[in-house]
Amino acid sequence: MTATNQPLEGRVAFITGAARGQGRAHAVRLASEGADIIAIDVCAPISETITYPMATSEELAETVRAVEATGRKVLAREVDIRDLAALQQVVADGVEQFGRLDIVVANAGVLSWGRIWEMSEDQWDTVIDVNLNGTWRTIRAAVPAMIAAGNGGSIIIVSSSAGLKATPGNAHYAASKHGLTALANSLAIEAGEFGIRVNSIHPYSIETPMVEKDAMMAIFAKYPSYLHSFSPMPYQPLDEESKGLQGFMEPEEVADVVAWLAGDGSKSLSGSQIAVDRGAMKH
């Protein structure tokens, strides 16, 4: 391939939650555009309050194989983003191996369901500690390495449509994702002098294990008034053969946006919130 169709040639991307779903899609897409990848995932249960299966070591290994199939290099490690020392170590090892760090995709997150006043402390704390505190730890580990590398860069914080509007039945998740919006905006100001851009993306209804459709349907069945706060995904033509799709989006659709934000085509954007939802939240 030429440099023309590898716009991220020579750059290095650090991606959390990379074993499957959105994280894997981001890793493969950025690698296909020329970036070497530092990929982490916890690959283990983290709390009894998270009832869907977490990613596995084999799934992270599959991400490695998919990245390597693009011709790029990858450093993969099982790391909990709540562990700052482990994050700092994998960033240091990645910089030692690849020579720099240019892109961060802070993607890892968890979700559960329940009413605010009925949640256990563990249910609340787990979501906040992974989604918000873990993302801060990711930034804390990565930004000093990006500044030291001196190449500027792009940080993409994966928030959610729940980071822009209220969502009943998962207030802890919404609180964490609203927190990520503020984190992205503040970091955009603080890191801007080093040429580092920071934006948050806000996906809606992505086809991944985290969605846990049965649990979501159960909360809507129990509290049907909540359903009105969740817009249906609108039809949107995708190609000449397709009349459009309705339902959950595929992770690769989000990866298209992440790849754009990672590259120079979005160099004028920082501190922006980008809805990745086919316009659903406008309904």
Secondary structure, 3 states (H helix, E strand, C coil): CCHHHCCCCCCEEEEECCCCHHHHHHHHHHHHCCCEEEEEECCCCCCCCCCCCCCCHHHHHHHHHHHHCCCCCEEEEECCCCCHHHHHHHHHHHHHHHCCCCEEEECCCCCCCECHHHCCHHHHHHHHHHHHHHHHHHHHHHHHHHHHHCCCEEEEEECCHHHCCCCCCEHHHHHHHHHHHHHHHHHHHHHHHHCEEEEEEEECCECCHHHCHHHHHHHHHHCHHHHHHCCCCCCECCCCCCCCECCCECHHHHHHHHHHHHCHHHCCCCCCEEEECCCHHHC
